[in-house]
Amino acid sequence: MLNLSFDLRQLTTRAAFYQQFAAQSDCPPDFGHNLDALWDWLTGGMALPATLRLQHYAAHQADLAPVLALLEEAAQSLAGELRLIRD
């Protein structure tokens, strides 16, 4: 099982999140660093099952809201194969 962890106090931009996500999930070098690429990797490329720990979820910046919404949608779509832990 793949375990990823993100400190949302330190990742204040989408670019920072994508960089950290790519490094932790072994994305291919041509990962697009955008919402479409994130969705494609989560739902078709990344090894599953996986757990994403979103530390300091309540402190996230507004810039991350679309990313977090996409993660929620992907977790629902993947029916238990992708687990989000918000703390």
N, C-alpha and C positions, 0 to 999 in steps of 0.2 A: 504494500500500500504506500502510495506517495503522500508525504506530509509536508505541507507548505505553511509558512508562518510569516505574517506581515504585521509590522508595528505601524498602525495608522497615524500615530503621532509624528512619526518620522517621515512617512511617505505622504507628502502633502500635495503632490501633483500626479496626474495620470502618467506622465513620462517616467517618474520615479517608480510608480507601481509597476508599469510594464517592464522596466528594466529588472526590477527585483523578481517579478513573476517569471520572466524569461530565464533568469539565472537559476531559479529554484526548480523549474519544471522541465528543464532540458529542451526548451523550444529550439527549433531549427534556426540556423543563422539568418534565414530570411523572414523570421517572425515580424509582422507588420507594425507592432506597437500601436494598435488602435483597437476599437471595440469589435470590429468585424474579425480581425485576426485573433483576438482573445476568445471570441465565441467559437470560431472554427477550431482552435487548439483545444479548448475545453471539451467540446462535443465530438471531436473527431480525431484528434492527434495525440492528446495527452494520455499517459497510462492511467487507467482507472482500476480499482477505486482510488479515490484521493480525498484527503481532508485539507481544507484551507482554514487556518486559524487566523482570524482577523482581530488582532490585539488592539485594545483601546478603540473599539468600534464607535462608541459614542463621541469620540473626539475627532472623527474624520473630517477632512476639509470638504467643502462643497464641490471642488473640482473632481473628487473621487466618487461623487454620487452616481454618475452613469455607470462607472465600473462596478460599484457595489450592487446596483440594480441588475446588471448583467449577470453577476455571480449568483445572485438570488434566483434569477430566471433559469440559469444553467443548472443549478442544483435541483430545482423543481423538475426540469425537463429530463434530467438524468436519473430520476427515480432512485435515489439512494446511493448511486455510484460516486456522486460528488457531495461531500458533507461540508457545511460551513459551520464553524464555531466562532461565535461573536462574544468576545469578552473584553 
